[in-house]
Amino acid sequence: MTSTPQNVTESGYDALADKARDHLWMHFTRHSVYYEGGHVPIIVKGDGCYIWDDQGRKYFDGLSGLFTVQVGHGRKELGAAAAKQMEELAYFPIWSYAHRPAIELAERLAHYAPGDLNRVFFTSGGGEAVETAWKLAKQYFKLTGKPTKHKVISRNVAYHGTPQGALSITGIPVAKIPFEPLVPGGVKVPNTNFYRAPDNLRDDEKAFGRWAADRIAEAIEFEGPDSVAAVFLEPVQNSGGCFPPPPGYLERVREICDEYDVLMVADETICAFGRIGDMFAMKRFGVDPDIITCAKGMTSGYAGLGAMIASERLFEPFKHGTTSFLHGYTWGGHPMAAAVAMANLDIFEREDINGNVRRNEGAFLATLNKLRDLNIVGDVRGMGYFYGIELVKDKVTRETFNDDEAERLLRGFLSKALFDAGLYCRADDRGDPVVQLAPPLIAGQKEFDEIEGILRSVLTEAWTIL
């Protein structure tokens, strides 16, 4: 046994925090913080748009857990759906067998999906769905006489997951370096951060979109069209701070993919299920991809579940002979998770969750735009209930912070200060420093004002200590 120092907080000795520090390996976490006197935040309750910690403090959940809790916390009917399904059939795989929850959910997702996306392959989460899509693209082209098509084009700073294949598609170098060598074949192109567009394109968003899309065609030509299988992109890119697609961008990417016989994969792990105001963001943008990957909001986080939804034509080669897709997950299509997803989607339809987002997204953006009067706020961008606020040293020149300054600003001050002020959100520097917001989709003007008030106070203080 090892002895550990006691954690002393405002409420005294906290044994549970000590246990977390000593035994729980938290994800994407600098654990040194908790060995240097930091207190592990322990969340014990959620209700609506709010969460509470074990000290009784209340916080606004400005990130929906992790872009996930679309219908809010504390929905008893989702717990009831899980309990009912577990009493009937707690678990069975969908490896050569099927069960009612997976069948019904697959049919429902196919109904919501754009175009001819009609085949649903269930996973445990978004990274696995991305991994699945890449594997399908490779095998599809092998089965259709183009065996050399295997590479993937994706965008700088984009995050697509942590499995080895999905990490190769991810465009964040610091997330990849510790695990290299990765799966070969990942090629990167510019993202759609209009705020950081080349000088000659800063005044023309449509021209910038055309320029960014054409870099995909350029990459395909450089790599060789016979070697490229797919383009992966988020409709609104998360990492870097919520980059919407410029006008015409997605349409141009679709044209490029058609021209070079490359699959267009929309990674909607975050964007699907209301985050952008529709069940799938690509439907709102009016562009049909060949594959959608999704997870998170499908169950509003009440159970773990993801999916790859593929075009019927991609399934065609698997209908015949001895061909099979030798791929799967123990928990993919879990009956309890599928039942929770069905109940969650019932809430979406009954309460018009997508309509709430579309009716209020303008008010949310207008409220956040009030922060533009602060010296530290350079840009506010996004859509739906998904926004990023880029922080700068100089609003006129758009000068950003260097690595040391960003470290002090985000990890040294903002993350803790925002949480202490009652707002859980993300202060992120995977691109330029940003604060990201993605509240539950039930939020309204009262909640927007609360977010803006906390941000204004904390960002004002941040500017004075830089």
C-alpha positions as CSV (number, residue, x, y, z in Angstrom):
1,M,0.0,0.0,0.0
2,T,1.1,3.6,-0.6
3,S,0.3,6.6,1.6
4,T,-1.0,9.7,-0.2
5,P,-1.3,13.3,1.0
6,Q,-4.7,14.4,2.0
7,N,-6.6,16.7,-0.3
8,V,-7.9,19.7,1.6
9,T,-10.7,21.8,0.1
10,E,-13.1,24.5,1.4
11,S,-15.2,21.7,2.8
12,G,-12.3,19.9,4.4
13,Y,-10.8,16.4,3.7
14,D,-12.2,14.9,0.5
15,A,-11.6,11.2,0.4
16,L,-13.4,10.7,-3.0
17,A,-11.2,13.2,-4.7
18,D,-8.1,11.4,-3.3
19,K,-9.4,8.1,-4.7
20,A,-9.9,9.8,-8.1
21,R,-6.4,11.2,-8.0
22,D,-4.8,7.9,-7.0
23,H,-6.7,5.4,-9.1
24,L,-8.8,7.0,-11.9
25,W,-6.8,7.6,-15.2
26,M,-8.8,10.5,-16.6
27,H,-8.9,11.2,-20.3
28,F,-6.9,14.0,-21.9
29,T,-5.8,15.1,-18.4
30,R,-2.6,16.5,-16.9
31,H,-2.6,14.5,-13.7
32,S,0.3,16.5,-12.3
33,V,-2.2,19.2,-11.4
34,Y,-3.8,16.9,-8.8
35,Y,-0.4,16.0,-7.2
36,E,0.4,19.7,-6.8
37,G,-2.6,20.6,-4.7
38,G,-5.3,20.7,-7.3
39,H,-8.7,19.3,-6.4
40,V,-10.3,16.8,-8.8
41,P,-13.8,18.2,-9.7
42,I,-16.4,15.6,-9.0
43,I,-19.7,16.0,-10.7
44,V,-22.6,14.3,-8.9
45,K,-25.8,15.6,-10.4
46,G,-27.4,17.0,-13.5
47,D,-30.7,18.6,-14.2
48,G,-31.7,20.5,-17.4
49,C,-28.9,22.8,-18.4
50,Y,-27.1,22.5,-15.0
51,I,-24.7,20.3,-13.2
52,W,-23.6,20.1,-9.5
53,D,-20.3,19.0,-7.9
54,D,-19.8,17.1,-4.7
55,Q,-19.3,20.4,-2.8
56,G,-22.9,21.5,-3.7
57,R,-21.8,24.1,-6.3
58,K,-24.0,24.6,-9.4
59,Y,-22.6,25.2,-12.9
60,F,-24.1,25.9,-16.3
61,D,-23.3,23.1,-18.6
62,G,-22.0,25.1,-21.5
63,L,-20.6,22.1,-23.4
64,S,-23.5,19.6,-23.0
65,G,-21.1,17.3,-21.2
66,L,-19.0,16.8,-24.3
67,F,-21.2,18.2,-27.1
68,T,-23.6,15.3,-26.1
69,V,-26.4,16.0,-23.7
70,Q,-28.8,17.5,-26.3
71,V,-32.1,17.2,-24.4
72,G,-30.6,18.2,-21.0
73,H,-29.7,16.3,-17.9
74,G,-32.2,14.4,-15.7
75,R,-34.5,13.0,-18.3
76,K,-36.2,10.2,-16.3
77,E,-37.9,8.7,-19.3
78,L,-34.5,7.9,-20.8
79,G,-33.5,6.0,-17.7
80,A,-36.9,4.2,-17.7
81,A,-36.3,3.2,-21.4
82,A,-32.9,1.7,-20.4
83,A,-34.4,-0.2,-17.4
84,K,-37.3,-1.5,-19.4
85,Q,-35.0,-2.8,-22.2
86,M,-32.5,-4.4,-19.7
87,E,-35.3,-6.3,-18.1
88,E,-36.4,-7.7,-21.5
89,L,-33.0,-8.2,-23.2
90,A,-30.0,-6.7,-21.6
91,Y,-27.4,-7.7,-24.2
92,F,-27.0,-9.6,-27.4
93,P,-24.5,-8.9,-30.3
94,I,-25.5,-8.1,-33.8
95,W,-22.9,-10.5,-35.3
96,S,-25.1,-12.5,-37.7
97,Y,-28.1,-11.9,-35.4
98,A,-30.4,-9.0,-34.8
99,H,-32.7,-7.6,-32.1
100,R,-35.6,-5.3,-32.2
101,P,-34.0,-2.1,-30.8
102,A,-31.1,-2.2,-33.3
103,I,-33.5,-2.9,-36.2
104,E,-35.9,-0.1,-35.3
105,L,-33.1,2.4,-34.6
106,A,-31.4,1.6,-37.9
107,E,-34.6,2.1,-39.8
108,R,-35.2,5.5,-38.0
109,L,-31.7,6.7,-38.7
110,A,-32.0,5.8,-42.4
111,H,-35.3,7.7,-42.5
112,Y,-33.6,10.8,-41.1
113,A,-30.4,10.6,-43.2
114,P,-30.0,12.5,-46.5
115,G,-29.9,11.0,-49.9
116,D,-29.7,7.2,-50.2
117,L,-27.8,6.7,-46.9
118,N,-29.7,3.6,-45.9
119,R,-27.3,1.2,-44.2
120,V,-26.5,1.6,-40.6
121,F,-23.5,0.0,-39.0
122,F,-23.5,0.5,-35.2
123,T,-20.4,1.2,-33.1
124,S,-19.7,2.3,-29.5
125,G,-18.8,5.8,-30.3
126,G,-17.6,8.4,-32.9
127,G,-14.0,7.4,-33.2
128,E,-15.0,3.8,-33.9
129,A,-17.5,5.1,-36.5
130,V,-14.7,7.0,-38.3
131,E,-12.5,3.9,-38.1
132,T,-15.4,1.9,-39.6
133,A,-15.9,4.4,-42.5
134,W,-12.2,4.3,-43.5
135,K,-12.2,0.5,-43.5
136,L,-15.4,0.4,-45.5
137,A,-13.9,2.8,-48.1
138,K,-10.8,0.6,-48.5
139,Q,-12.8,-2.6,-48.9
140,Y,-15.4,-1.1,-51.2
141,F,-12.8,0.0,-53.7
142,K,-11.1,-3.4,-53.5
143,L,-14.4,-5.1,-54.2
144,T,-15.1,-2.8,-57.1
145,G,-11.8,-3.2,-59.0
146,K,-9.9,-0.2,-57.6
147,P,-7.6,-1.8,-55.0
148,T,-5.1,1.0,-54.8
149,K,-7.6,3.6,-53.5
150,H,-6.9,3.7,-49.7
151,K,-5.7,7.3,-48.7
152,V,-7.9,9.8,-46.9
153,I,-7.9,13.6,-47.3
154,S,-8.8,15.5,-44.1
155,R,-8.4,19.0,-42.8
156,N,-5.8,20.7,-40.6
157,V,-6.6,20.9,-36.9
158,A,-9.6,18.6,-37.4
159,Y,-10.3,16.0,-34.7
160,H,-11.7,12.6,-35.8
161,G,-11.0,10.3,-32.9
162,T,-8.3,8.4,-31.0
163,P,-8.2,4.9,-32.7
164,Q,-5.0,4.5,-34.8
165,G,-6.9,4.9,-38.1
166,A,-9.1,7.8,-36.9
167,L,-6.0,9.4,-35.4
168,S,-4.3,9.3,-38.7
169,I,-7.3,11.2,-40.1
170,T,-7.1,13.7,-37.3
171,G,-5.2,16.9,-38.1
172,I,-3.7,17.8,-34.7
173,P,0.0,17.0,-34.6
174,V,0.4,17.1,-30.8
175,A,-2.3,14.5,-30.5
176,K,-0.5,12.2,-32.9
177,I,3.2,12.4,-32.2
178,P,3.2,10.2,-29.0
179,F,1.5,7.4,-30.9
180,E,3.4,7.4,-34.2
181,P,3.9,5.6,-36.5
182,L,0.2,5.6,-37.3
183,V,-1.8,4.1,-40.1
184,P,-0.3,5.4,-43.4
185,G,-2.5,7.3,-45.9
186,G,-3.6,10.4,-44.0
187,V,-3.3,13.6,-46.1
188,K,-4.1,17.1,-44.8
189,V,-5.6,20.2,-46.5
190,P,-6.6,23.7,-45.2
191,N,-9.7,24.0,-43.0
192,T,-12.4,26.7,-43.3
193,N,-11.3,29.2,-40.7
194,F,-12.4,32.4,-42.5
195,Y,-10.9,34.6,-39.7
196,R,-7.5,33.2,-40.6
197,A,-8.0,33.2,-44.4
198,P,-5.2,34.4,-46.7
199,D,-5.1,38.2,-46.9
200,N,-6.3,38.3,-50.5
201,L,-9.5,36.3,-49.5
202,R,-10.5,37.9,-46.2
203,D,-13.2,40.0,-47.8
204,D,-14.9,37.3,-49.9
205,E,-16.1,34.3,-47.9
206,K,-17.4,32.5,-51.0
207,A,-14.0,32.9,-52.8
208,F,-12.3,31.6,-49.7
209,G,-14.6,28.6,-49.7
210,R,-13.8,27.8,-53.3
211,W,-10.0,28.2,-52.6
212,A,-10.2,25.8,-49.6
213,A,-12.3,23.2,-51.5
214,D,-9.9,23.4,-54.5
215,R,-7.0,22.5,-52.2
216,I,-8.8,19.1,-51.8
217,A,-8.7,18.6,-55.6
218,E,-5.1,19.7,-55.6
219,A,-4.2,17.1,-52.9
220,I,-6.0,14.3,-54.8
221,E,-4.1,15.2,-58.0
222,F,-0.8,15.3,-56.1
223,E,-1.4,12.0,-54.3
224,G,-2.9,10.4,-57.5
225,P,-6.6,9.9,-57.8
226,D,-6.1,6.1,-58.0
227,S,-4.7,6.2,-54.5
228,V,-7.4,8.3,-52.7
229,A,-10.5,6.6,-51.2
230,A,-12.2,9.3,-49.2
231,V,-12.5,12.9,-48.0
232,F,-13.4,13.2,-44.3
233,L,-14.8,16.5,-43.0
234,E,-17.0,17.8,-40.2
235,P,-19.9,20.0,-41.6
236,V,-18.9,22.5,-38.9
237,Q,-15.3,21.7,-37.8
238,N,-14.9,21.5,-34.0
239,S,-11.2,21.8,-33.2
240,G,-9.9,25.3,-33.7
241,G,-13.2,26.8,-32.7
242,C,-16.3,26.0,-34.8
243,F,-15.5,26.6,-38.4
244,P,-18.7,26.7,-40.5
245,P,-18.5,25.9,-44.2
246,P,-18.3,29.0,-46.4
247,P,-21.0,29.4,-49.0
248,G,-20.6,26.9,-51.8
249,Y,-17.8,25.0,-50.0
250,L,-19.6,21.7,-49.4
251,E,-21.2,21.7,-52.8
252,R,-17.7,22.1,-54.4
253,V,-16.3,19.3,-52.3
254,R,-19.1,17.1,-53.5
255,E,-18.3,17.9,-57.1
256,I,-14.6,17.1,-56.5
257,C,-15.4,13.8,-54.9
258,D,-17.6,12.9,-57.8
259,E,-15.0,13.9,-60.4
260,Y,-12.3,11.7,-58.8
261,D,-14.5,8.8,-57.6
262,V,-13.7,9.6,-54.0
263,L,-16.1,9.0,-51.2
264,M,-17.3,12.1,-49.2
265,V,-17.6,11.3,-45.5
266,A,-19.3,13.7,-43.2
267,D,-18.1,13.2,-39.6
268,E,-21.1,14.3,-37.7
269,T,-20.1,13.0,-34.3
270,I,-20.8,16.5,-32.9
271,C,-22.9,18.1,-35.6
272,A,-25.7,15.5,-35.8
273,F,-28.9,15.3,-33.7
274,G,-29.7,18.9,-33.4
275,R,-26.4,20.7,-32.8
276,I,-26.8,22.5,-36.1
277,G,-30.6,22.5,-36.1
278,D,-31.3,19.3,-38.0
279,M,-31.0,15.5,-37.3
280,F,-28.0,15.7,-39.7
281,A,-26.2,18.9,-40.5
282,M,-25.6,17.8,-44.1
283,K,-29.4,17.9,-44.6
284,R,-29.5,21.5,-43.5
285,F,-26.7,22.3,-45.9
286,G,-28.4,20.4,-48.7
287,V,-25.4,18.3,-49.7
288,D,-25.6,14.5,-49.7
289,P,-22.4,12.7,-48.6
290,D,-21.6,9.0,-49.2
291,I,-21.2,8.2,-45.5
292,I,-22.1,9.9,-42.2
293,T,-20.4,9.0,-39.0
294,C,-22.3,10.0,-35.8
295,A,-22.6,9.3,-32.0
296,K,-22.9,11.6,-29.0
297,G,-26.3,13.2,-29.4
298,M,-27.9,10.1,-30.7
299,T,-28.6,9.1,-27.1
300,S,-28.0,12.6,-25.6
301,G,-25.2,10.9,-23.7
302,Y,-27.4,8.6,-21.6
303,A,-25.8,5.6,-23.2
304,G,-22.8,4.9,-25.4
305,L,-23.6,4.5,-29.0
306,G,-22.3,5.5,-32.4
307,A,-23.0,4.6,-36.1
308,M,-21.7,4.7,-39.6
309,I,-24.5,5.4,-42.1
310,A,-23.6,4.4,-45.6
311,S,-25.0,4.9,-49.1
312,E,-26.9,1.9,-50.4
313,R,-24.5,1.7,-53.3
314,L,-21.6,1.1,-50.8
315,F,-23.5,-1.9,-49.4
316,E,-24.2,-3.4,-52.8
317,P,-21.0,-5.5,-53.1
318,F,-21.7,-7.1,-49.7
319,K,-25.1,-8.5,-50.9
320,H,-23.5,-11.3,-53.0
321,G,-21.5,-14.5,-52.6
322,T,-19.2,-15.0,-49.7
323,T,-18.3,-11.3,-49.2
324,S,-18.6,-9.9,-45.7
325,F,-17.3,-6.8,-43.8
326,L,-15.0,-8.4,-41.3
327,H,-15.4,-5.7,-38.7
328,G,-17.5,-5.1,-35.6
329,Y,-17.6,-4.2,-31.9
330,T,-18.9,-6.0,-28.9
331,W,-21.1,-3.1,-27.8
332,G,-22.1,-1.9,-31.3
333,G,-25.9,-1.6,-31.4
334,H,-26.3,-2.6,-27.7
335,P,-30.0,-3.2,-27.1
336,M,-30.2,-0.9,-24.1
337,A,-28.3,1.9,-25.8
338,A,-30.5,1.6,-28.9
339,A,-33.7,1.7,-26.8
340,V,-32.4,4.9,-25.1
341,A,-31.6,6.4,-28.5
342,M,-35.2,5.7,-29.7
343,A,-36.6,7.4,-26.5
344,N,-34.2,10.3,-27.0
345,L,-35.4,10.8,-30.6
346,D,-39.0,10.6,-29.4
347,I,-38.2,13.6,-27.2
348,F,-36.6,15.4,-30.2
349,E,-39.8,15.0,-32.2
350,R,-42.3,15.7,-29.4
351,E,-40.5,18.8,-28.2
352,D,-39.3,20.0,-31.6
353,I,-35.7,20.2,-30.4
354,N,-34.4,21.0,-33.9
355,G,-36.9,23.8,-34.2
356,N,-35.9,25.2,-30.9
357,V,-32.3,25.4,-32.2
358,R,-33.3,27.1,-35.5
359,R,-35.6,29.6,-33.8
360,N,-33.0,30.6,-31.2
361,E,-29.6,30.3,-32.9
362,G,-29.8,33.9,-34.1
363,A,-30.4,35.1,-30.6
364,F,-27.6,33.0,-29.2
365,L,-25.1,34.4,-31.7
366,A,-26.3,38.0,-31.2
367,T,-25.8,37.5,-27.4
368,L,-22.3,36.2,-27.9
369,N,-21.5,38.9,-30.4
370,K,-21.9,41.4,-27.5
371,L,-18.5,40.2,-26.3
372,R,-16.8,41.7,-29.4
373,D,-16.4,44.9,-27.5
374,L,-13.8,43.2,-25.3
375,N,-10.1,43.7,-26.3
376,I,-9.4,40.0,-26.1
377,V,-12.2,38.8,-28.4
378,G,-11.2,38.6,-32.0
379,D,-13.9,36.5,-33.6
380,V,-17.2,34.8,-32.8
381,R,-18.2,32.0,-35.2
382,G,-20.3,28.9,-35.6
383,M,-24.0,28.1,-36.1
384,G,-26.9,26.3,-34.4
385,Y,-25.9,25.8,-30.7
386,F,-22.2,25.4,-31.5
387,Y,-19.9,28.5,-31.2
388,G,-16.3,29.4,-30.8
389,I,-14.8,32.6,-29.5
390,E,-11.3,33.2,-30.7
391,L,-9.0,35.1,-28.4
392,V,-6.3,37.5,-29.6
393,K,-3.6,39.9,-28.4
394,D,-4.5,42.5,-31.0
395,K,-7.9,42.9,-32.6
396,V,-6.6,45.1,-35.5
397,T,-3.8,42.8,-36.6
398,R,-5.4,39.6,-35.4
399,E,-2.1,38.7,-33.6
400,T,-2.6,35.5,-31.6
401,F,-0.8,34.4,-28.5
402,N,2.4,32.5,-28.5
403,D,2.6,29.0,-27.0
404,D,3.7,30.2,-23.5
405,E,1.1,32.9,-23.5
406,A,-1.7,30.5,-24.5
407,E,-0.6,28.1,-21.8
408,R,-0.9,30.8,-19.2
409,L,-4.1,32.2,-20.5
410,L,-6.0,28.9,-21.1
411,R,-4.7,26.4,-18.5
412,G,-3.2,28.9,-16.1
413,F,-6.3,31.0,-15.8
414,L,-9.3,30.7,-18.0
415,S,-10.3,27.0,-17.5
416,K,-10.4,27.3,-13.8
417,A,-11.7,30.8,-13.7
418,L,-14.7,30.0,-15.9
419,F,-15.5,26.9,-13.9
420,D,-15.2,28.7,-10.6
421,A,-17.6,31.4,-12.0
422,G,-20.2,28.8,-12.7
423,L,-19.6,28.0,-16.4
424,Y,-18.4,24.6,-17.7
425,C,-17.2,25.1,-21.2
426,R,-13.9,24.5,-23.2
427,A,-10.9,26.8,-23.3
428,D,-8.9,25.2,-26.1
429,D,-5.6,25.7,-28.0
430,R,-5.6,22.9,-30.6
431,G,-5.6,25.7,-33.1
432,D,-5.5,29.4,-32.0
433,P,-6.8,30.0,-28.5
434,V,-10.6,29.8,-28.3
435,V,-13.5,29.3,-25.9
436,Q,-16.1,26.9,-27.1
437,L,-19.8,26.7,-26.3
438,A,-22.3,24.0,-27.0
439,P,-25.1,24.2,-24.5
440,P,-28.0,21.7,-24.2
441,L,-30.5,22.2,-27.1
442,I,-33.3,23.2,-24.7
443,A,-31.5,26.4,-23.7
444,G,-33.1,29.8,-24.4
445,Q,-32.4,33.5,-24.0
446,K,-32.2,33.4,-20.2
447,E,-29.4,30.8,-20.5
448,F,-27.6,32.8,-23.3
449,D,-27.6,35.9,-21.0
450,E,-26.1,33.9,-18.2
451,I,-23.3,32.5,-20.5
452,E,-22.5,36.0,-21.8
453,G,-22.4,37.5,-18.3
454,I,-20.0,35.0,-17.0
455,L,-17.8,35.1,-20.1
456,R,-17.7,38.9,-20.0
457,S,-16.6,39.0,-16.4
458,V,-13.9,36.3,-16.8
459,L,-12.5,37.5,-20.1
460,T,-12.3,41.0,-18.9
461,E,-10.2,39.8,-16.0
462,A,-8.1,37.7,-18.3
463,W,-7.1,40.7,-20.3
464,T,-5.9,42.6,-17.2
465,I,-3.6,39.8,-16.2
466,L,-1.9,39.2,-19.5
